[in-house]
Amino acid sequence: MTKNKNNLAIWNTRIKDNTSRLFKKAGNSIDIDKRLYKEDIAGSIAHVEMLFKQKIISLKIKSKIIYGLIKIEKEISNKKFNFKNDYEDIHMNIEKRLFQIIGEDAGYIHTARSRNDQVITDFKMWIKTANKEIGITIDEIIKSTIKLASKNIYTIMPGFTHLKNAQAVSFAHYLMAYVEMFNRDKKRFKDNLDNLDENPLGVAALTGTSFNIDRNYTTKKLGFKKPTNNSIDTVSDRDFVLDFLYSASVCSMHISRISEELIIWNSDGFNLINLSDKIVTGSSIMPQKKNPDLLEYLRGKTGNSYGNLFSMLTILKGLPLSYFKDLQDDKEIIFKSYDTLLICLKIFNEVLKNIKPNKNRMLELANSGYITATDLADYLVKNHTMSFRAAYEKTAAIVNLAERKKKYLHELTLKEFNKIEPKLTNDVLKVFDLGNSVNSKISYGGTSFANIKKMIMKYKKQK
């Protein structure tokens, strides 16, 4: 076997001139992809075990390579490994170190594979773990939200459309809307696992290999469901990267939406919630200020997630098959999205544990804006044989009357009601009770207290 002399690049026997310093810097990815070291070593161990099983390498060579790889993993884990920029990426750094430990037998490690299938195998393994970790963290968000909702089933607030008072709802029902969103996020990340569960190892550079390898063996060893079907597609496929980035973007958007809501509710104009001192900051000039900076941080980070998704889409849009250097950026992009989303989820979980509803203010605001008007229209339909459109017109006229008289609906006298609709009796006054209003929404998914309790119990039972 030709010796890899002087620690030169593996392709140095073909390319005679030294690579320019600028290109070395541009092409180097070790600072990014070194976090794939565990996956890279696991993939290499499975690969050499398969090579031995298929009688492509001897037991002695297999044992030496695995010994060297385990030693390298310990060195990296214990921060005693010297990563070298000259070796470009995690794969070559590990391989070069393997040569130092076991000698020329290290050269057998790359039999029947390429860095192309090697990197995508590492990457898929890493993203599988990332999807699971994000799913676990979203579960924590869901639990914290349900816990807050459980304490506020009977807390009444206005529901908004166009940020205008619309109808009375339970604060718990509002919170459970976000449980639905985060549950969809969790499902998206779970679906990603199903979609990427195909083993790339063994497709080599792009055409497969002439060696008699067993891809089903490495598939089982590495925890994939099955091997990929087409070698060219395998090395050029980054759909699983887009799936993760899209899921991260949607989840970030949900965090941003509720953060925006809480920022508005915490404002002096609304004053619907109070934020603990643990999650606010002060002003350098205004001593009275308590600013919702963490929520603003969460809202702002969504832009980073979107940018990462569009960066990857743009990289892929003009690429013919199969592998190109353009794809090197995929790891930096996804690591950034993962790191950002994970910290945002953890911060948001902390926020949920440090907010309290201002119940009196919620009730006060719910009593304004004529938010029981729809209840009145429904009452007219149920009790006075009107079509909803006729009832709508009658109710609108009653609201106009209350507005002219500067009264709430429940402050109008029966005589005033009868000017618009003579059939009305004192029985109509119960319609304007906010508790009755909320509890009357009994349709599945509605805000009645019984519905909310059932939905909370449903989610508490889910694992």
C-alpha positions in Angstrom: 0.0 0.0 0.0 1.2 3.5 -0.8 2.2 5.3 2.3 0.5 8.6 3.2 3.8 10.5 3.5 4.3 13.7 5.4 0.6 14.0 6.4 -0.3 15.3 3.0 -3.8 15.4 1.6 -5.0 12.0 0.4 -5.3 13.4 -3.2 -1.8 14.8 -3.2 -0.5 12.0 -5.5 -2.8 13.4 -8.2 -2.7 17.1 -7.5 0.9 18.3 -7.4 0.7 21.9 -6.5 0.0 22.9 -3.0 -3.5 24.3 -2.3 -3.6 28.0 -1.9 -3.9 29.3 1.7 -7.1 31.1 0.8 -8.7 28.0 -0.7 -7.7 25.9 2.3 -9.4 28.4 4.6 -12.5 28.5 2.4 -12.7 24.8 2.0 -12.0 23.9 5.6 -15.0 22.7 7.6 -13.4 21.1 10.7 -14.6 23.9 13.1 -18.1 23.1 12.0 -18.3 19.4 11.4 -16.2 18.2 14.4 -19.4 18.0 16.4 -20.2 14.9 14.2 -17.3 12.9 15.6 -19.4 10.4 17.5 -21.5 9.7 14.5 -18.5 9.5 12.2 -16.8 6.9 14.5 -20.0 4.9 15.0 -20.4 4.8 11.2 -16.8 3.7 10.7 -17.0 1.0 13.2 -20.2 -0.4 11.6 -18.5 -0.2 8.2 -15.3 -2.1 9.2 -17.4 -4.8 11.0 -19.3 -5.2 7.8 -16.1 -5.4 5.7 -14.9 -8.2 8.0 -18.2 -10.0 7.9 -18.0 -9.9 4.1 -14.4 -11.2 4.2 -13.1 -8.0 2.6 -10.7 -7.3 5.5 -9.2 -9.6 8.1 -10.1 -10.0 11.8 -6.7 -8.5 12.7 -7.3 -5.4 10.7 -10.8 -5.0 11.9 -9.7 -5.2 15.5 -6.9 -2.7 15.1 -9.1 -0.2 13.3 -11.9 -0.4 16.0 -9.3 -0.2 18.8 -7.9 3.0 17.2 -11.4 4.5 16.6 -12.4 3.9 20.2 -9.2 5.5 21.4 -9.8 8.5 19.1 -13.4 8.9 20.5 -12.1 9.0 24.1 -9.5 11.6 23.1 -12.1 13.8 21.5 -14.5 13.4 24.4 -11.8 14.2 26.9 -10.7 17.2 24.8 -7.3 15.7 24.2 -7.6 15.5 20.4 -5.7 17.9 18.3 -7.9 19.0 15.4 -5.9 20.2 12.4 -7.2 22.6 9.8 -4.9 21.1 7.2 -7.0 17.9 7.3 -10.1 19.9 6.3 -12.9 17.9 8.0 -13.8 15.6 10.8 -13.5 12.5 8.5 -9.9 13.2 7.5 -8.9 14.3 11.0 -10.0 11.0 12.4 -8.5 9.0 9.6 -5.1 10.8 9.9 -5.1 10.2 13.7 -5.9 6.5 13.0 -2.8 6.2 10.9 -0.8 7.6 13.8 -2.2 5.0 16.2 -2.3 1.8 14.2 -0.1 2.5 11.1 -0.8 1.6 7.5 -3.7 -0.7 8.3 -5.7 2.4 8.8 -5.9 2.7 5.0 -8.4 -0.2 4.9 -11.0 1.9 6.7 -12.0 3.7 3.5 -12.5 0.5 1.5 -15.9 0.6 -0.3 -16.9 4.0 0.8 -16.4 7.7 0.0 -16.6 10.8 2.1 -19.8 11.5 0.2 -21.7 8.6 1.7 -19.7 8.9 5.0 -20.8 12.5 5.6 -24.4 12.0 4.8 -24.5 9.0 7.1 -23.0 11.0 9.9 -25.3 13.9 9.2 -28.5 11.7 9.1 -27.5 10.1 12.4 -26.9 13.5 14.0 -30.2 14.9 12.7 -32.1 11.8 14.0 -30.8 12.6 17.5 -31.6 16.3 17.0 -35.2 15.6 16.0 -35.7 13.5 19.1 -34.1 16.1 21.4 -36.3 18.8 20.0 -39.3 16.6 20.4 -38.5 16.0 24.1 -38.1 19.7 24.7 -41.4 20.5 23.0 -43.0 18.0 25.4 -41.7 20.1 28.3 -43.3 23.2 26.7 -46.6 21.4 26.4 -46.5 20.2 30.0 -45.8 23.7 31.3 -48.5 25.2 29.2 -51.0 22.6 30.4 -50.0 23.2 34.0 -50.7 27.0 33.6 -54.0 26.2 31.8 -55.1 23.9 34.6 -54.8 26.7 37.1 -56.9 29.1 34.9 -59.9 27.2 33.6 -62.3 29.7 35.2 -60.2 32.8 34.4 -62.3 34.8 31.9 -60.7 37.1 29.4 -61.7 38.6 26.1 -60.9 36.6 23.0 -59.6 38.9 20.2 -60.0 39.2 16.5 -58.1 42.0 14.8 -56.9 42.7 18.4 -60.4 44.0 19.1 -62.6 42.4 21.8 -64.6 39.7 20.2 -66.1 37.1 22.6 -65.4 35.9 26.1 -63.1 32.9 26.5 -61.3 31.1 29.2 -57.6 32.0 29.6 -57.0 28.2 29.7 -58.6 27.8 26.3 -56.3 30.5 24.9 -53.3 28.6 26.3 -54.6 25.3 25.0 -54.6 26.8 21.5 -50.8 26.9 21.7 -50.7 23.3 23.0 -52.3 22.4 19.7 -49.6 24.3 17.8 -46.7 22.7 19.7 -48.3 19.3 19.4 -48.2 19.7 15.6 -44.6 20.8 15.9 -43.8 17.6 17.8 -45.5 15.6 15.1 -43.5 17.3 12.4 -40.2 16.4 14.0 -41.4 12.9 14.6 -42.4 12.6 10.9 -38.9 13.8 10.0 -37.5 10.7 11.7 -39.7 8.5 9.5 -38.6 10.3 6.4 -34.9 10.2 6.9 -34.7 6.7 8.3 -32.7 5.3 5.3 -29.1 4.3 5.5 -26.7 6.1 3.0 -23.6 4.1 3.9 -22.3 2.0 1.0 -23.4 4.1 -2.0 -19.7 5.4 -2.1 -19.1 8.5 -4.2 -22.2 8.2 -6.4 -22.4 4.9 -8.2 -22.2 2.3 -5.4 -19.1 0.0 -5.1 -17.8 -3.2 -6.8 -17.0 -4.7 -3.4 -19.5 -7.3 -2.1 -20.7 -5.2 0.8 -23.8 -5.8 2.9 -25.8 -2.6 3.3 -28.5 -4.3 5.3 -26.0 -5.2 7.9 -24.8 -1.6 8.4 -28.4 -0.4 8.3 -29.3 -2.6 11.3 -26.0 -1.7 13.1 -26.6 2.1 12.7 -30.3 2.0 13.6 -31.8 2.8 10.2 -34.9 1.2 8.9 -33.6 0.4 5.4 -30.8 1.3 3.0 -31.4 4.0 0.4 -32.5 2.9 -3.1 -30.5 5.0 -5.5 -26.8 5.9 -5.0 -26.9 9.1 -7.0 -29.9 10.5 -5.2 -28.4 9.4 -1.8 -25.3 11.6 -2.0 -27.2 14.6 -3.4 -30.3 14.4 -1.2 -30.7 17.1 1.4 -34.5 16.9 1.7 -34.1 15.7 5.2 -32.1 18.9 6.0 -35.0 21.0 4.5 -37.5 19.0 6.5 -35.7 19.8 9.7 -35.2 23.5 8.8 -38.8 23.9 7.9 -40.0 22.2 11.1 -37.6 24.5 13.1 -39.0 27.5 11.3 -42.6 26.6 12.0 -41.9 25.9 15.6 -40.0 29.2 15.9 -42.9 31.0 14.3 -45.3 29.5 17.0 -42.9 30.7 19.7 -42.8 34.1 18.1 -46.6 34.3 17.9 -47.2 33.6 21.6 -44.2 35.8 22.5 -45.8 38.7 20.6 -49.1 37.9 22.3 -47.5 38.0 25.8 -45.6 41.2 25.0 -48.9 42.9 24.1 -50.7 41.5 27.1 -47.9 42.7 29.4 -48.0 46.2 27.9 -49.4 49.0 30.1 -52.3 49.4 27.6 -53.5 45.8 28.1 -52.0 44.8 31.5 -53.5 41.3 31.2 -50.5 39.4 32.6 -47.6 40.0 35.0 -44.1 38.8 34.3 -41.8 37.7 37.1 -38.6 39.7 37.7 -36.8 36.6 36.6 -37.7 37.2 33.0 -37.6 40.9 32.6 -34.8 43.5 32.3 -34.6 47.2 33.3 -33.7 50.4 31.5 -30.3 52.2 31.7 -32.1 55.5 32.0 -35.7 54.9 33.2 -35.7 53.4 36.7 -39.3 52.3 36.5 -39.0 50.1 33.5 -39.5 46.3 33.4 -39.0 45.2 29.9 -40.0 41.8 28.3 -36.6 41.4 26.7 -36.7 37.6 26.8 -39.9 37.5 24.8 -38.5 40.0 22.4 -35.4 37.8 22.0 -37.7 34.8 21.2 -39.7 36.9 18.6 -36.5 38.1 16.9 -34.8 34.7 16.6 -37.5 33.5 14.3 -35.9 35.6 11.6 -32.7 33.5 11.9 -34.6 30.3 11.5 -36.3 31.6 8.3 -33.0 32.8 7.0 -31.4 29.4 7.5 -34.3 27.6 5.7 -34.1 30.0 2.7 -30.3 29.7 2.6 -30.6 25.9 2.2 -33.4 26.2 -0.4 -31.3 28.6 -2.4 -28.2 26.4 -2.3 -30.2 23.4 -3.6 -32.3 25.1 -6.2 -29.7 25.1 -9.0 -27.7 22.0 -8.2 -27.5 19.2 -10.7 -26.8 15.7 -9.5 -24.8 14.5 -7.5 -22.4 15.9 -4.9 -21.0 19.5 -5.0 -19.0 21.6 -2.6 -22.0 23.9 -2.3 -23.5 21.2 0.1 -20.8 21.8 2.6 -22.8 24.6 4.1 -25.6 22.4 5.1 -24.1 21.4 8.4 -23.4 24.9 9.6 -26.9 26.0 8.6 -28.6 23.2 10.4 -26.4 23.4 13.5 -27.3 27.1 13.8 -31.1 26.4 13.5 -30.9 23.5 16.0 -28.9 25.5 18.6 -31.2 28.5 18.2 -34.4 26.6 18.5 -33.3 24.5 21.4 -32.3 27.6 23.5 -35.5 29.4 22.5 -37.6 26.4 23.6 -35.8 26.3 26.9 -36.2 30.0 27.4 -39.9 29.9 26.6 -40.4 27.1 29.0 -38.9 29.3 31.7 -41.2 32.1 30.6 -44.3 29.9 31.1 -43.2 29.2 34.7 -42.9 32.9 35.4 -46.1 34.5 34.1 -49.3 35.2 36.0 -52.6 36.4 34.6 -54.0 39.7 36.0 -57.5 38.1 36.5 -59.2 41.3 37.6 -58.0 43.2 34.6 -58.9 40.3 32.3 -62.5 40.4 33.6 -62.6 44.2 33.4 -61.5 44.1 29.7 -63.9 41.3 29.0 -66.8 43.4 30.3 -66.0 46.1 27.7 -66.5 46.1 23.9 -70.0 44.5 24.0 -68.4 41.0 23.7 -71.7 39.2 24.7 -73.4 40.6 21.6 -73.1 37.3 19.8 -74.7 35.5 22.8 -77.7 37.9 22.5 -78.1 37.1 18.8 -77.9 33.4 19.6 -80.5 33.9 22.3 -82.9 35.6 19.9 -82.6 32.7 17.4 -83.2 30.1 20.1 -86.0 31.8 22.0 -87.8 34.0 19.4 -87.8 32.0 16.2 -85.6 34.4 14.3 -83.1 33.7 11.6 -79.6 34.5 12.6 -79.4 37.4 10.2 -82.6 39.0 11.6 -81.2 38.4 15.1 -77.9 39.9 14.1 -79.6 43.1 12.9 -81.7 43.4 16.2 -78.5 42.9 18.3 -76.6 45.4 16.3 -79.4 48.0 16.9 -79.2 47.2 20.7 -75.5 47.6 20.7 -75.9 51.0 18.9 -78.4 52.0 21.6 -76.0 51.0 24.4 -73.2 52.9 22.8 -75.3 56.0 22.5 -76.3 55.8 26.1 -72.7 55.0 27.2 -73.8 51.8 28.9 -72.7 48.2 28.9 -75.3 45.7 27.5 -76.1 44.4 30.9 -76.7 47.9 32.2 -79.6 48.5 29.7 -83.1 48.3 31.2 -85.8 45.9 29.9 -87.7 49.0 28.7 -84.7 50.0 26.6 -84.4 46.5 25.2 -88.1 46.4 24.3 -87.7 49.6 22.1 -85.7 47.3 19.7 -87.4 44.0 20.4 -90.7 44.1 22.3 -90.7 40.3 22.9 -87.7 40.4 25.2 -88.3 39.7 28.9 -86.0 39.8 32.0 -84.8 36.4 31.1 -82.5 38.0 28.5 -80.3 39.5 31.2 -78.7 36.2 32.0 -77.2 36.2 28.5 -74.8 39.0 29.5 -73.1 37.0 32.4 -69.6 36.3 31.2 -69.4 33.0 32.9 -72.6 31.8 31.2 -71.2 33.1 27.9 -68.0 31.1 28.1 -69.7 28.0 29.4 -72.3 28.0 26.7 -69.8 27.3 24.0 -70.3 23.5 24.3 -69.5 22.5 20.7 -66.4 20.2 20.4 -63.3 22.4 20.6 -65.2 25.3 22.2 -64.3 27.3 25.3 -66.8 25.8 27.8 -65.3 24.8 31.1 -66.2 21.2 30.6 -64.6 21.1 27.2 -61.4 22.6 28.5 -61.2 20.1 31.4 -61.6 17.2 29.0 -58.9 18.6 26.6 -56.5 19.1 29.5 -57.1 15.5 30.7 -56.6 14.2 27.2 -53.2 15.8 26.9 -52.1 14.8 30.4 -52.8 11.2 29.5 -50.6 11.4 26.4 -47.0 10.4 26.7 
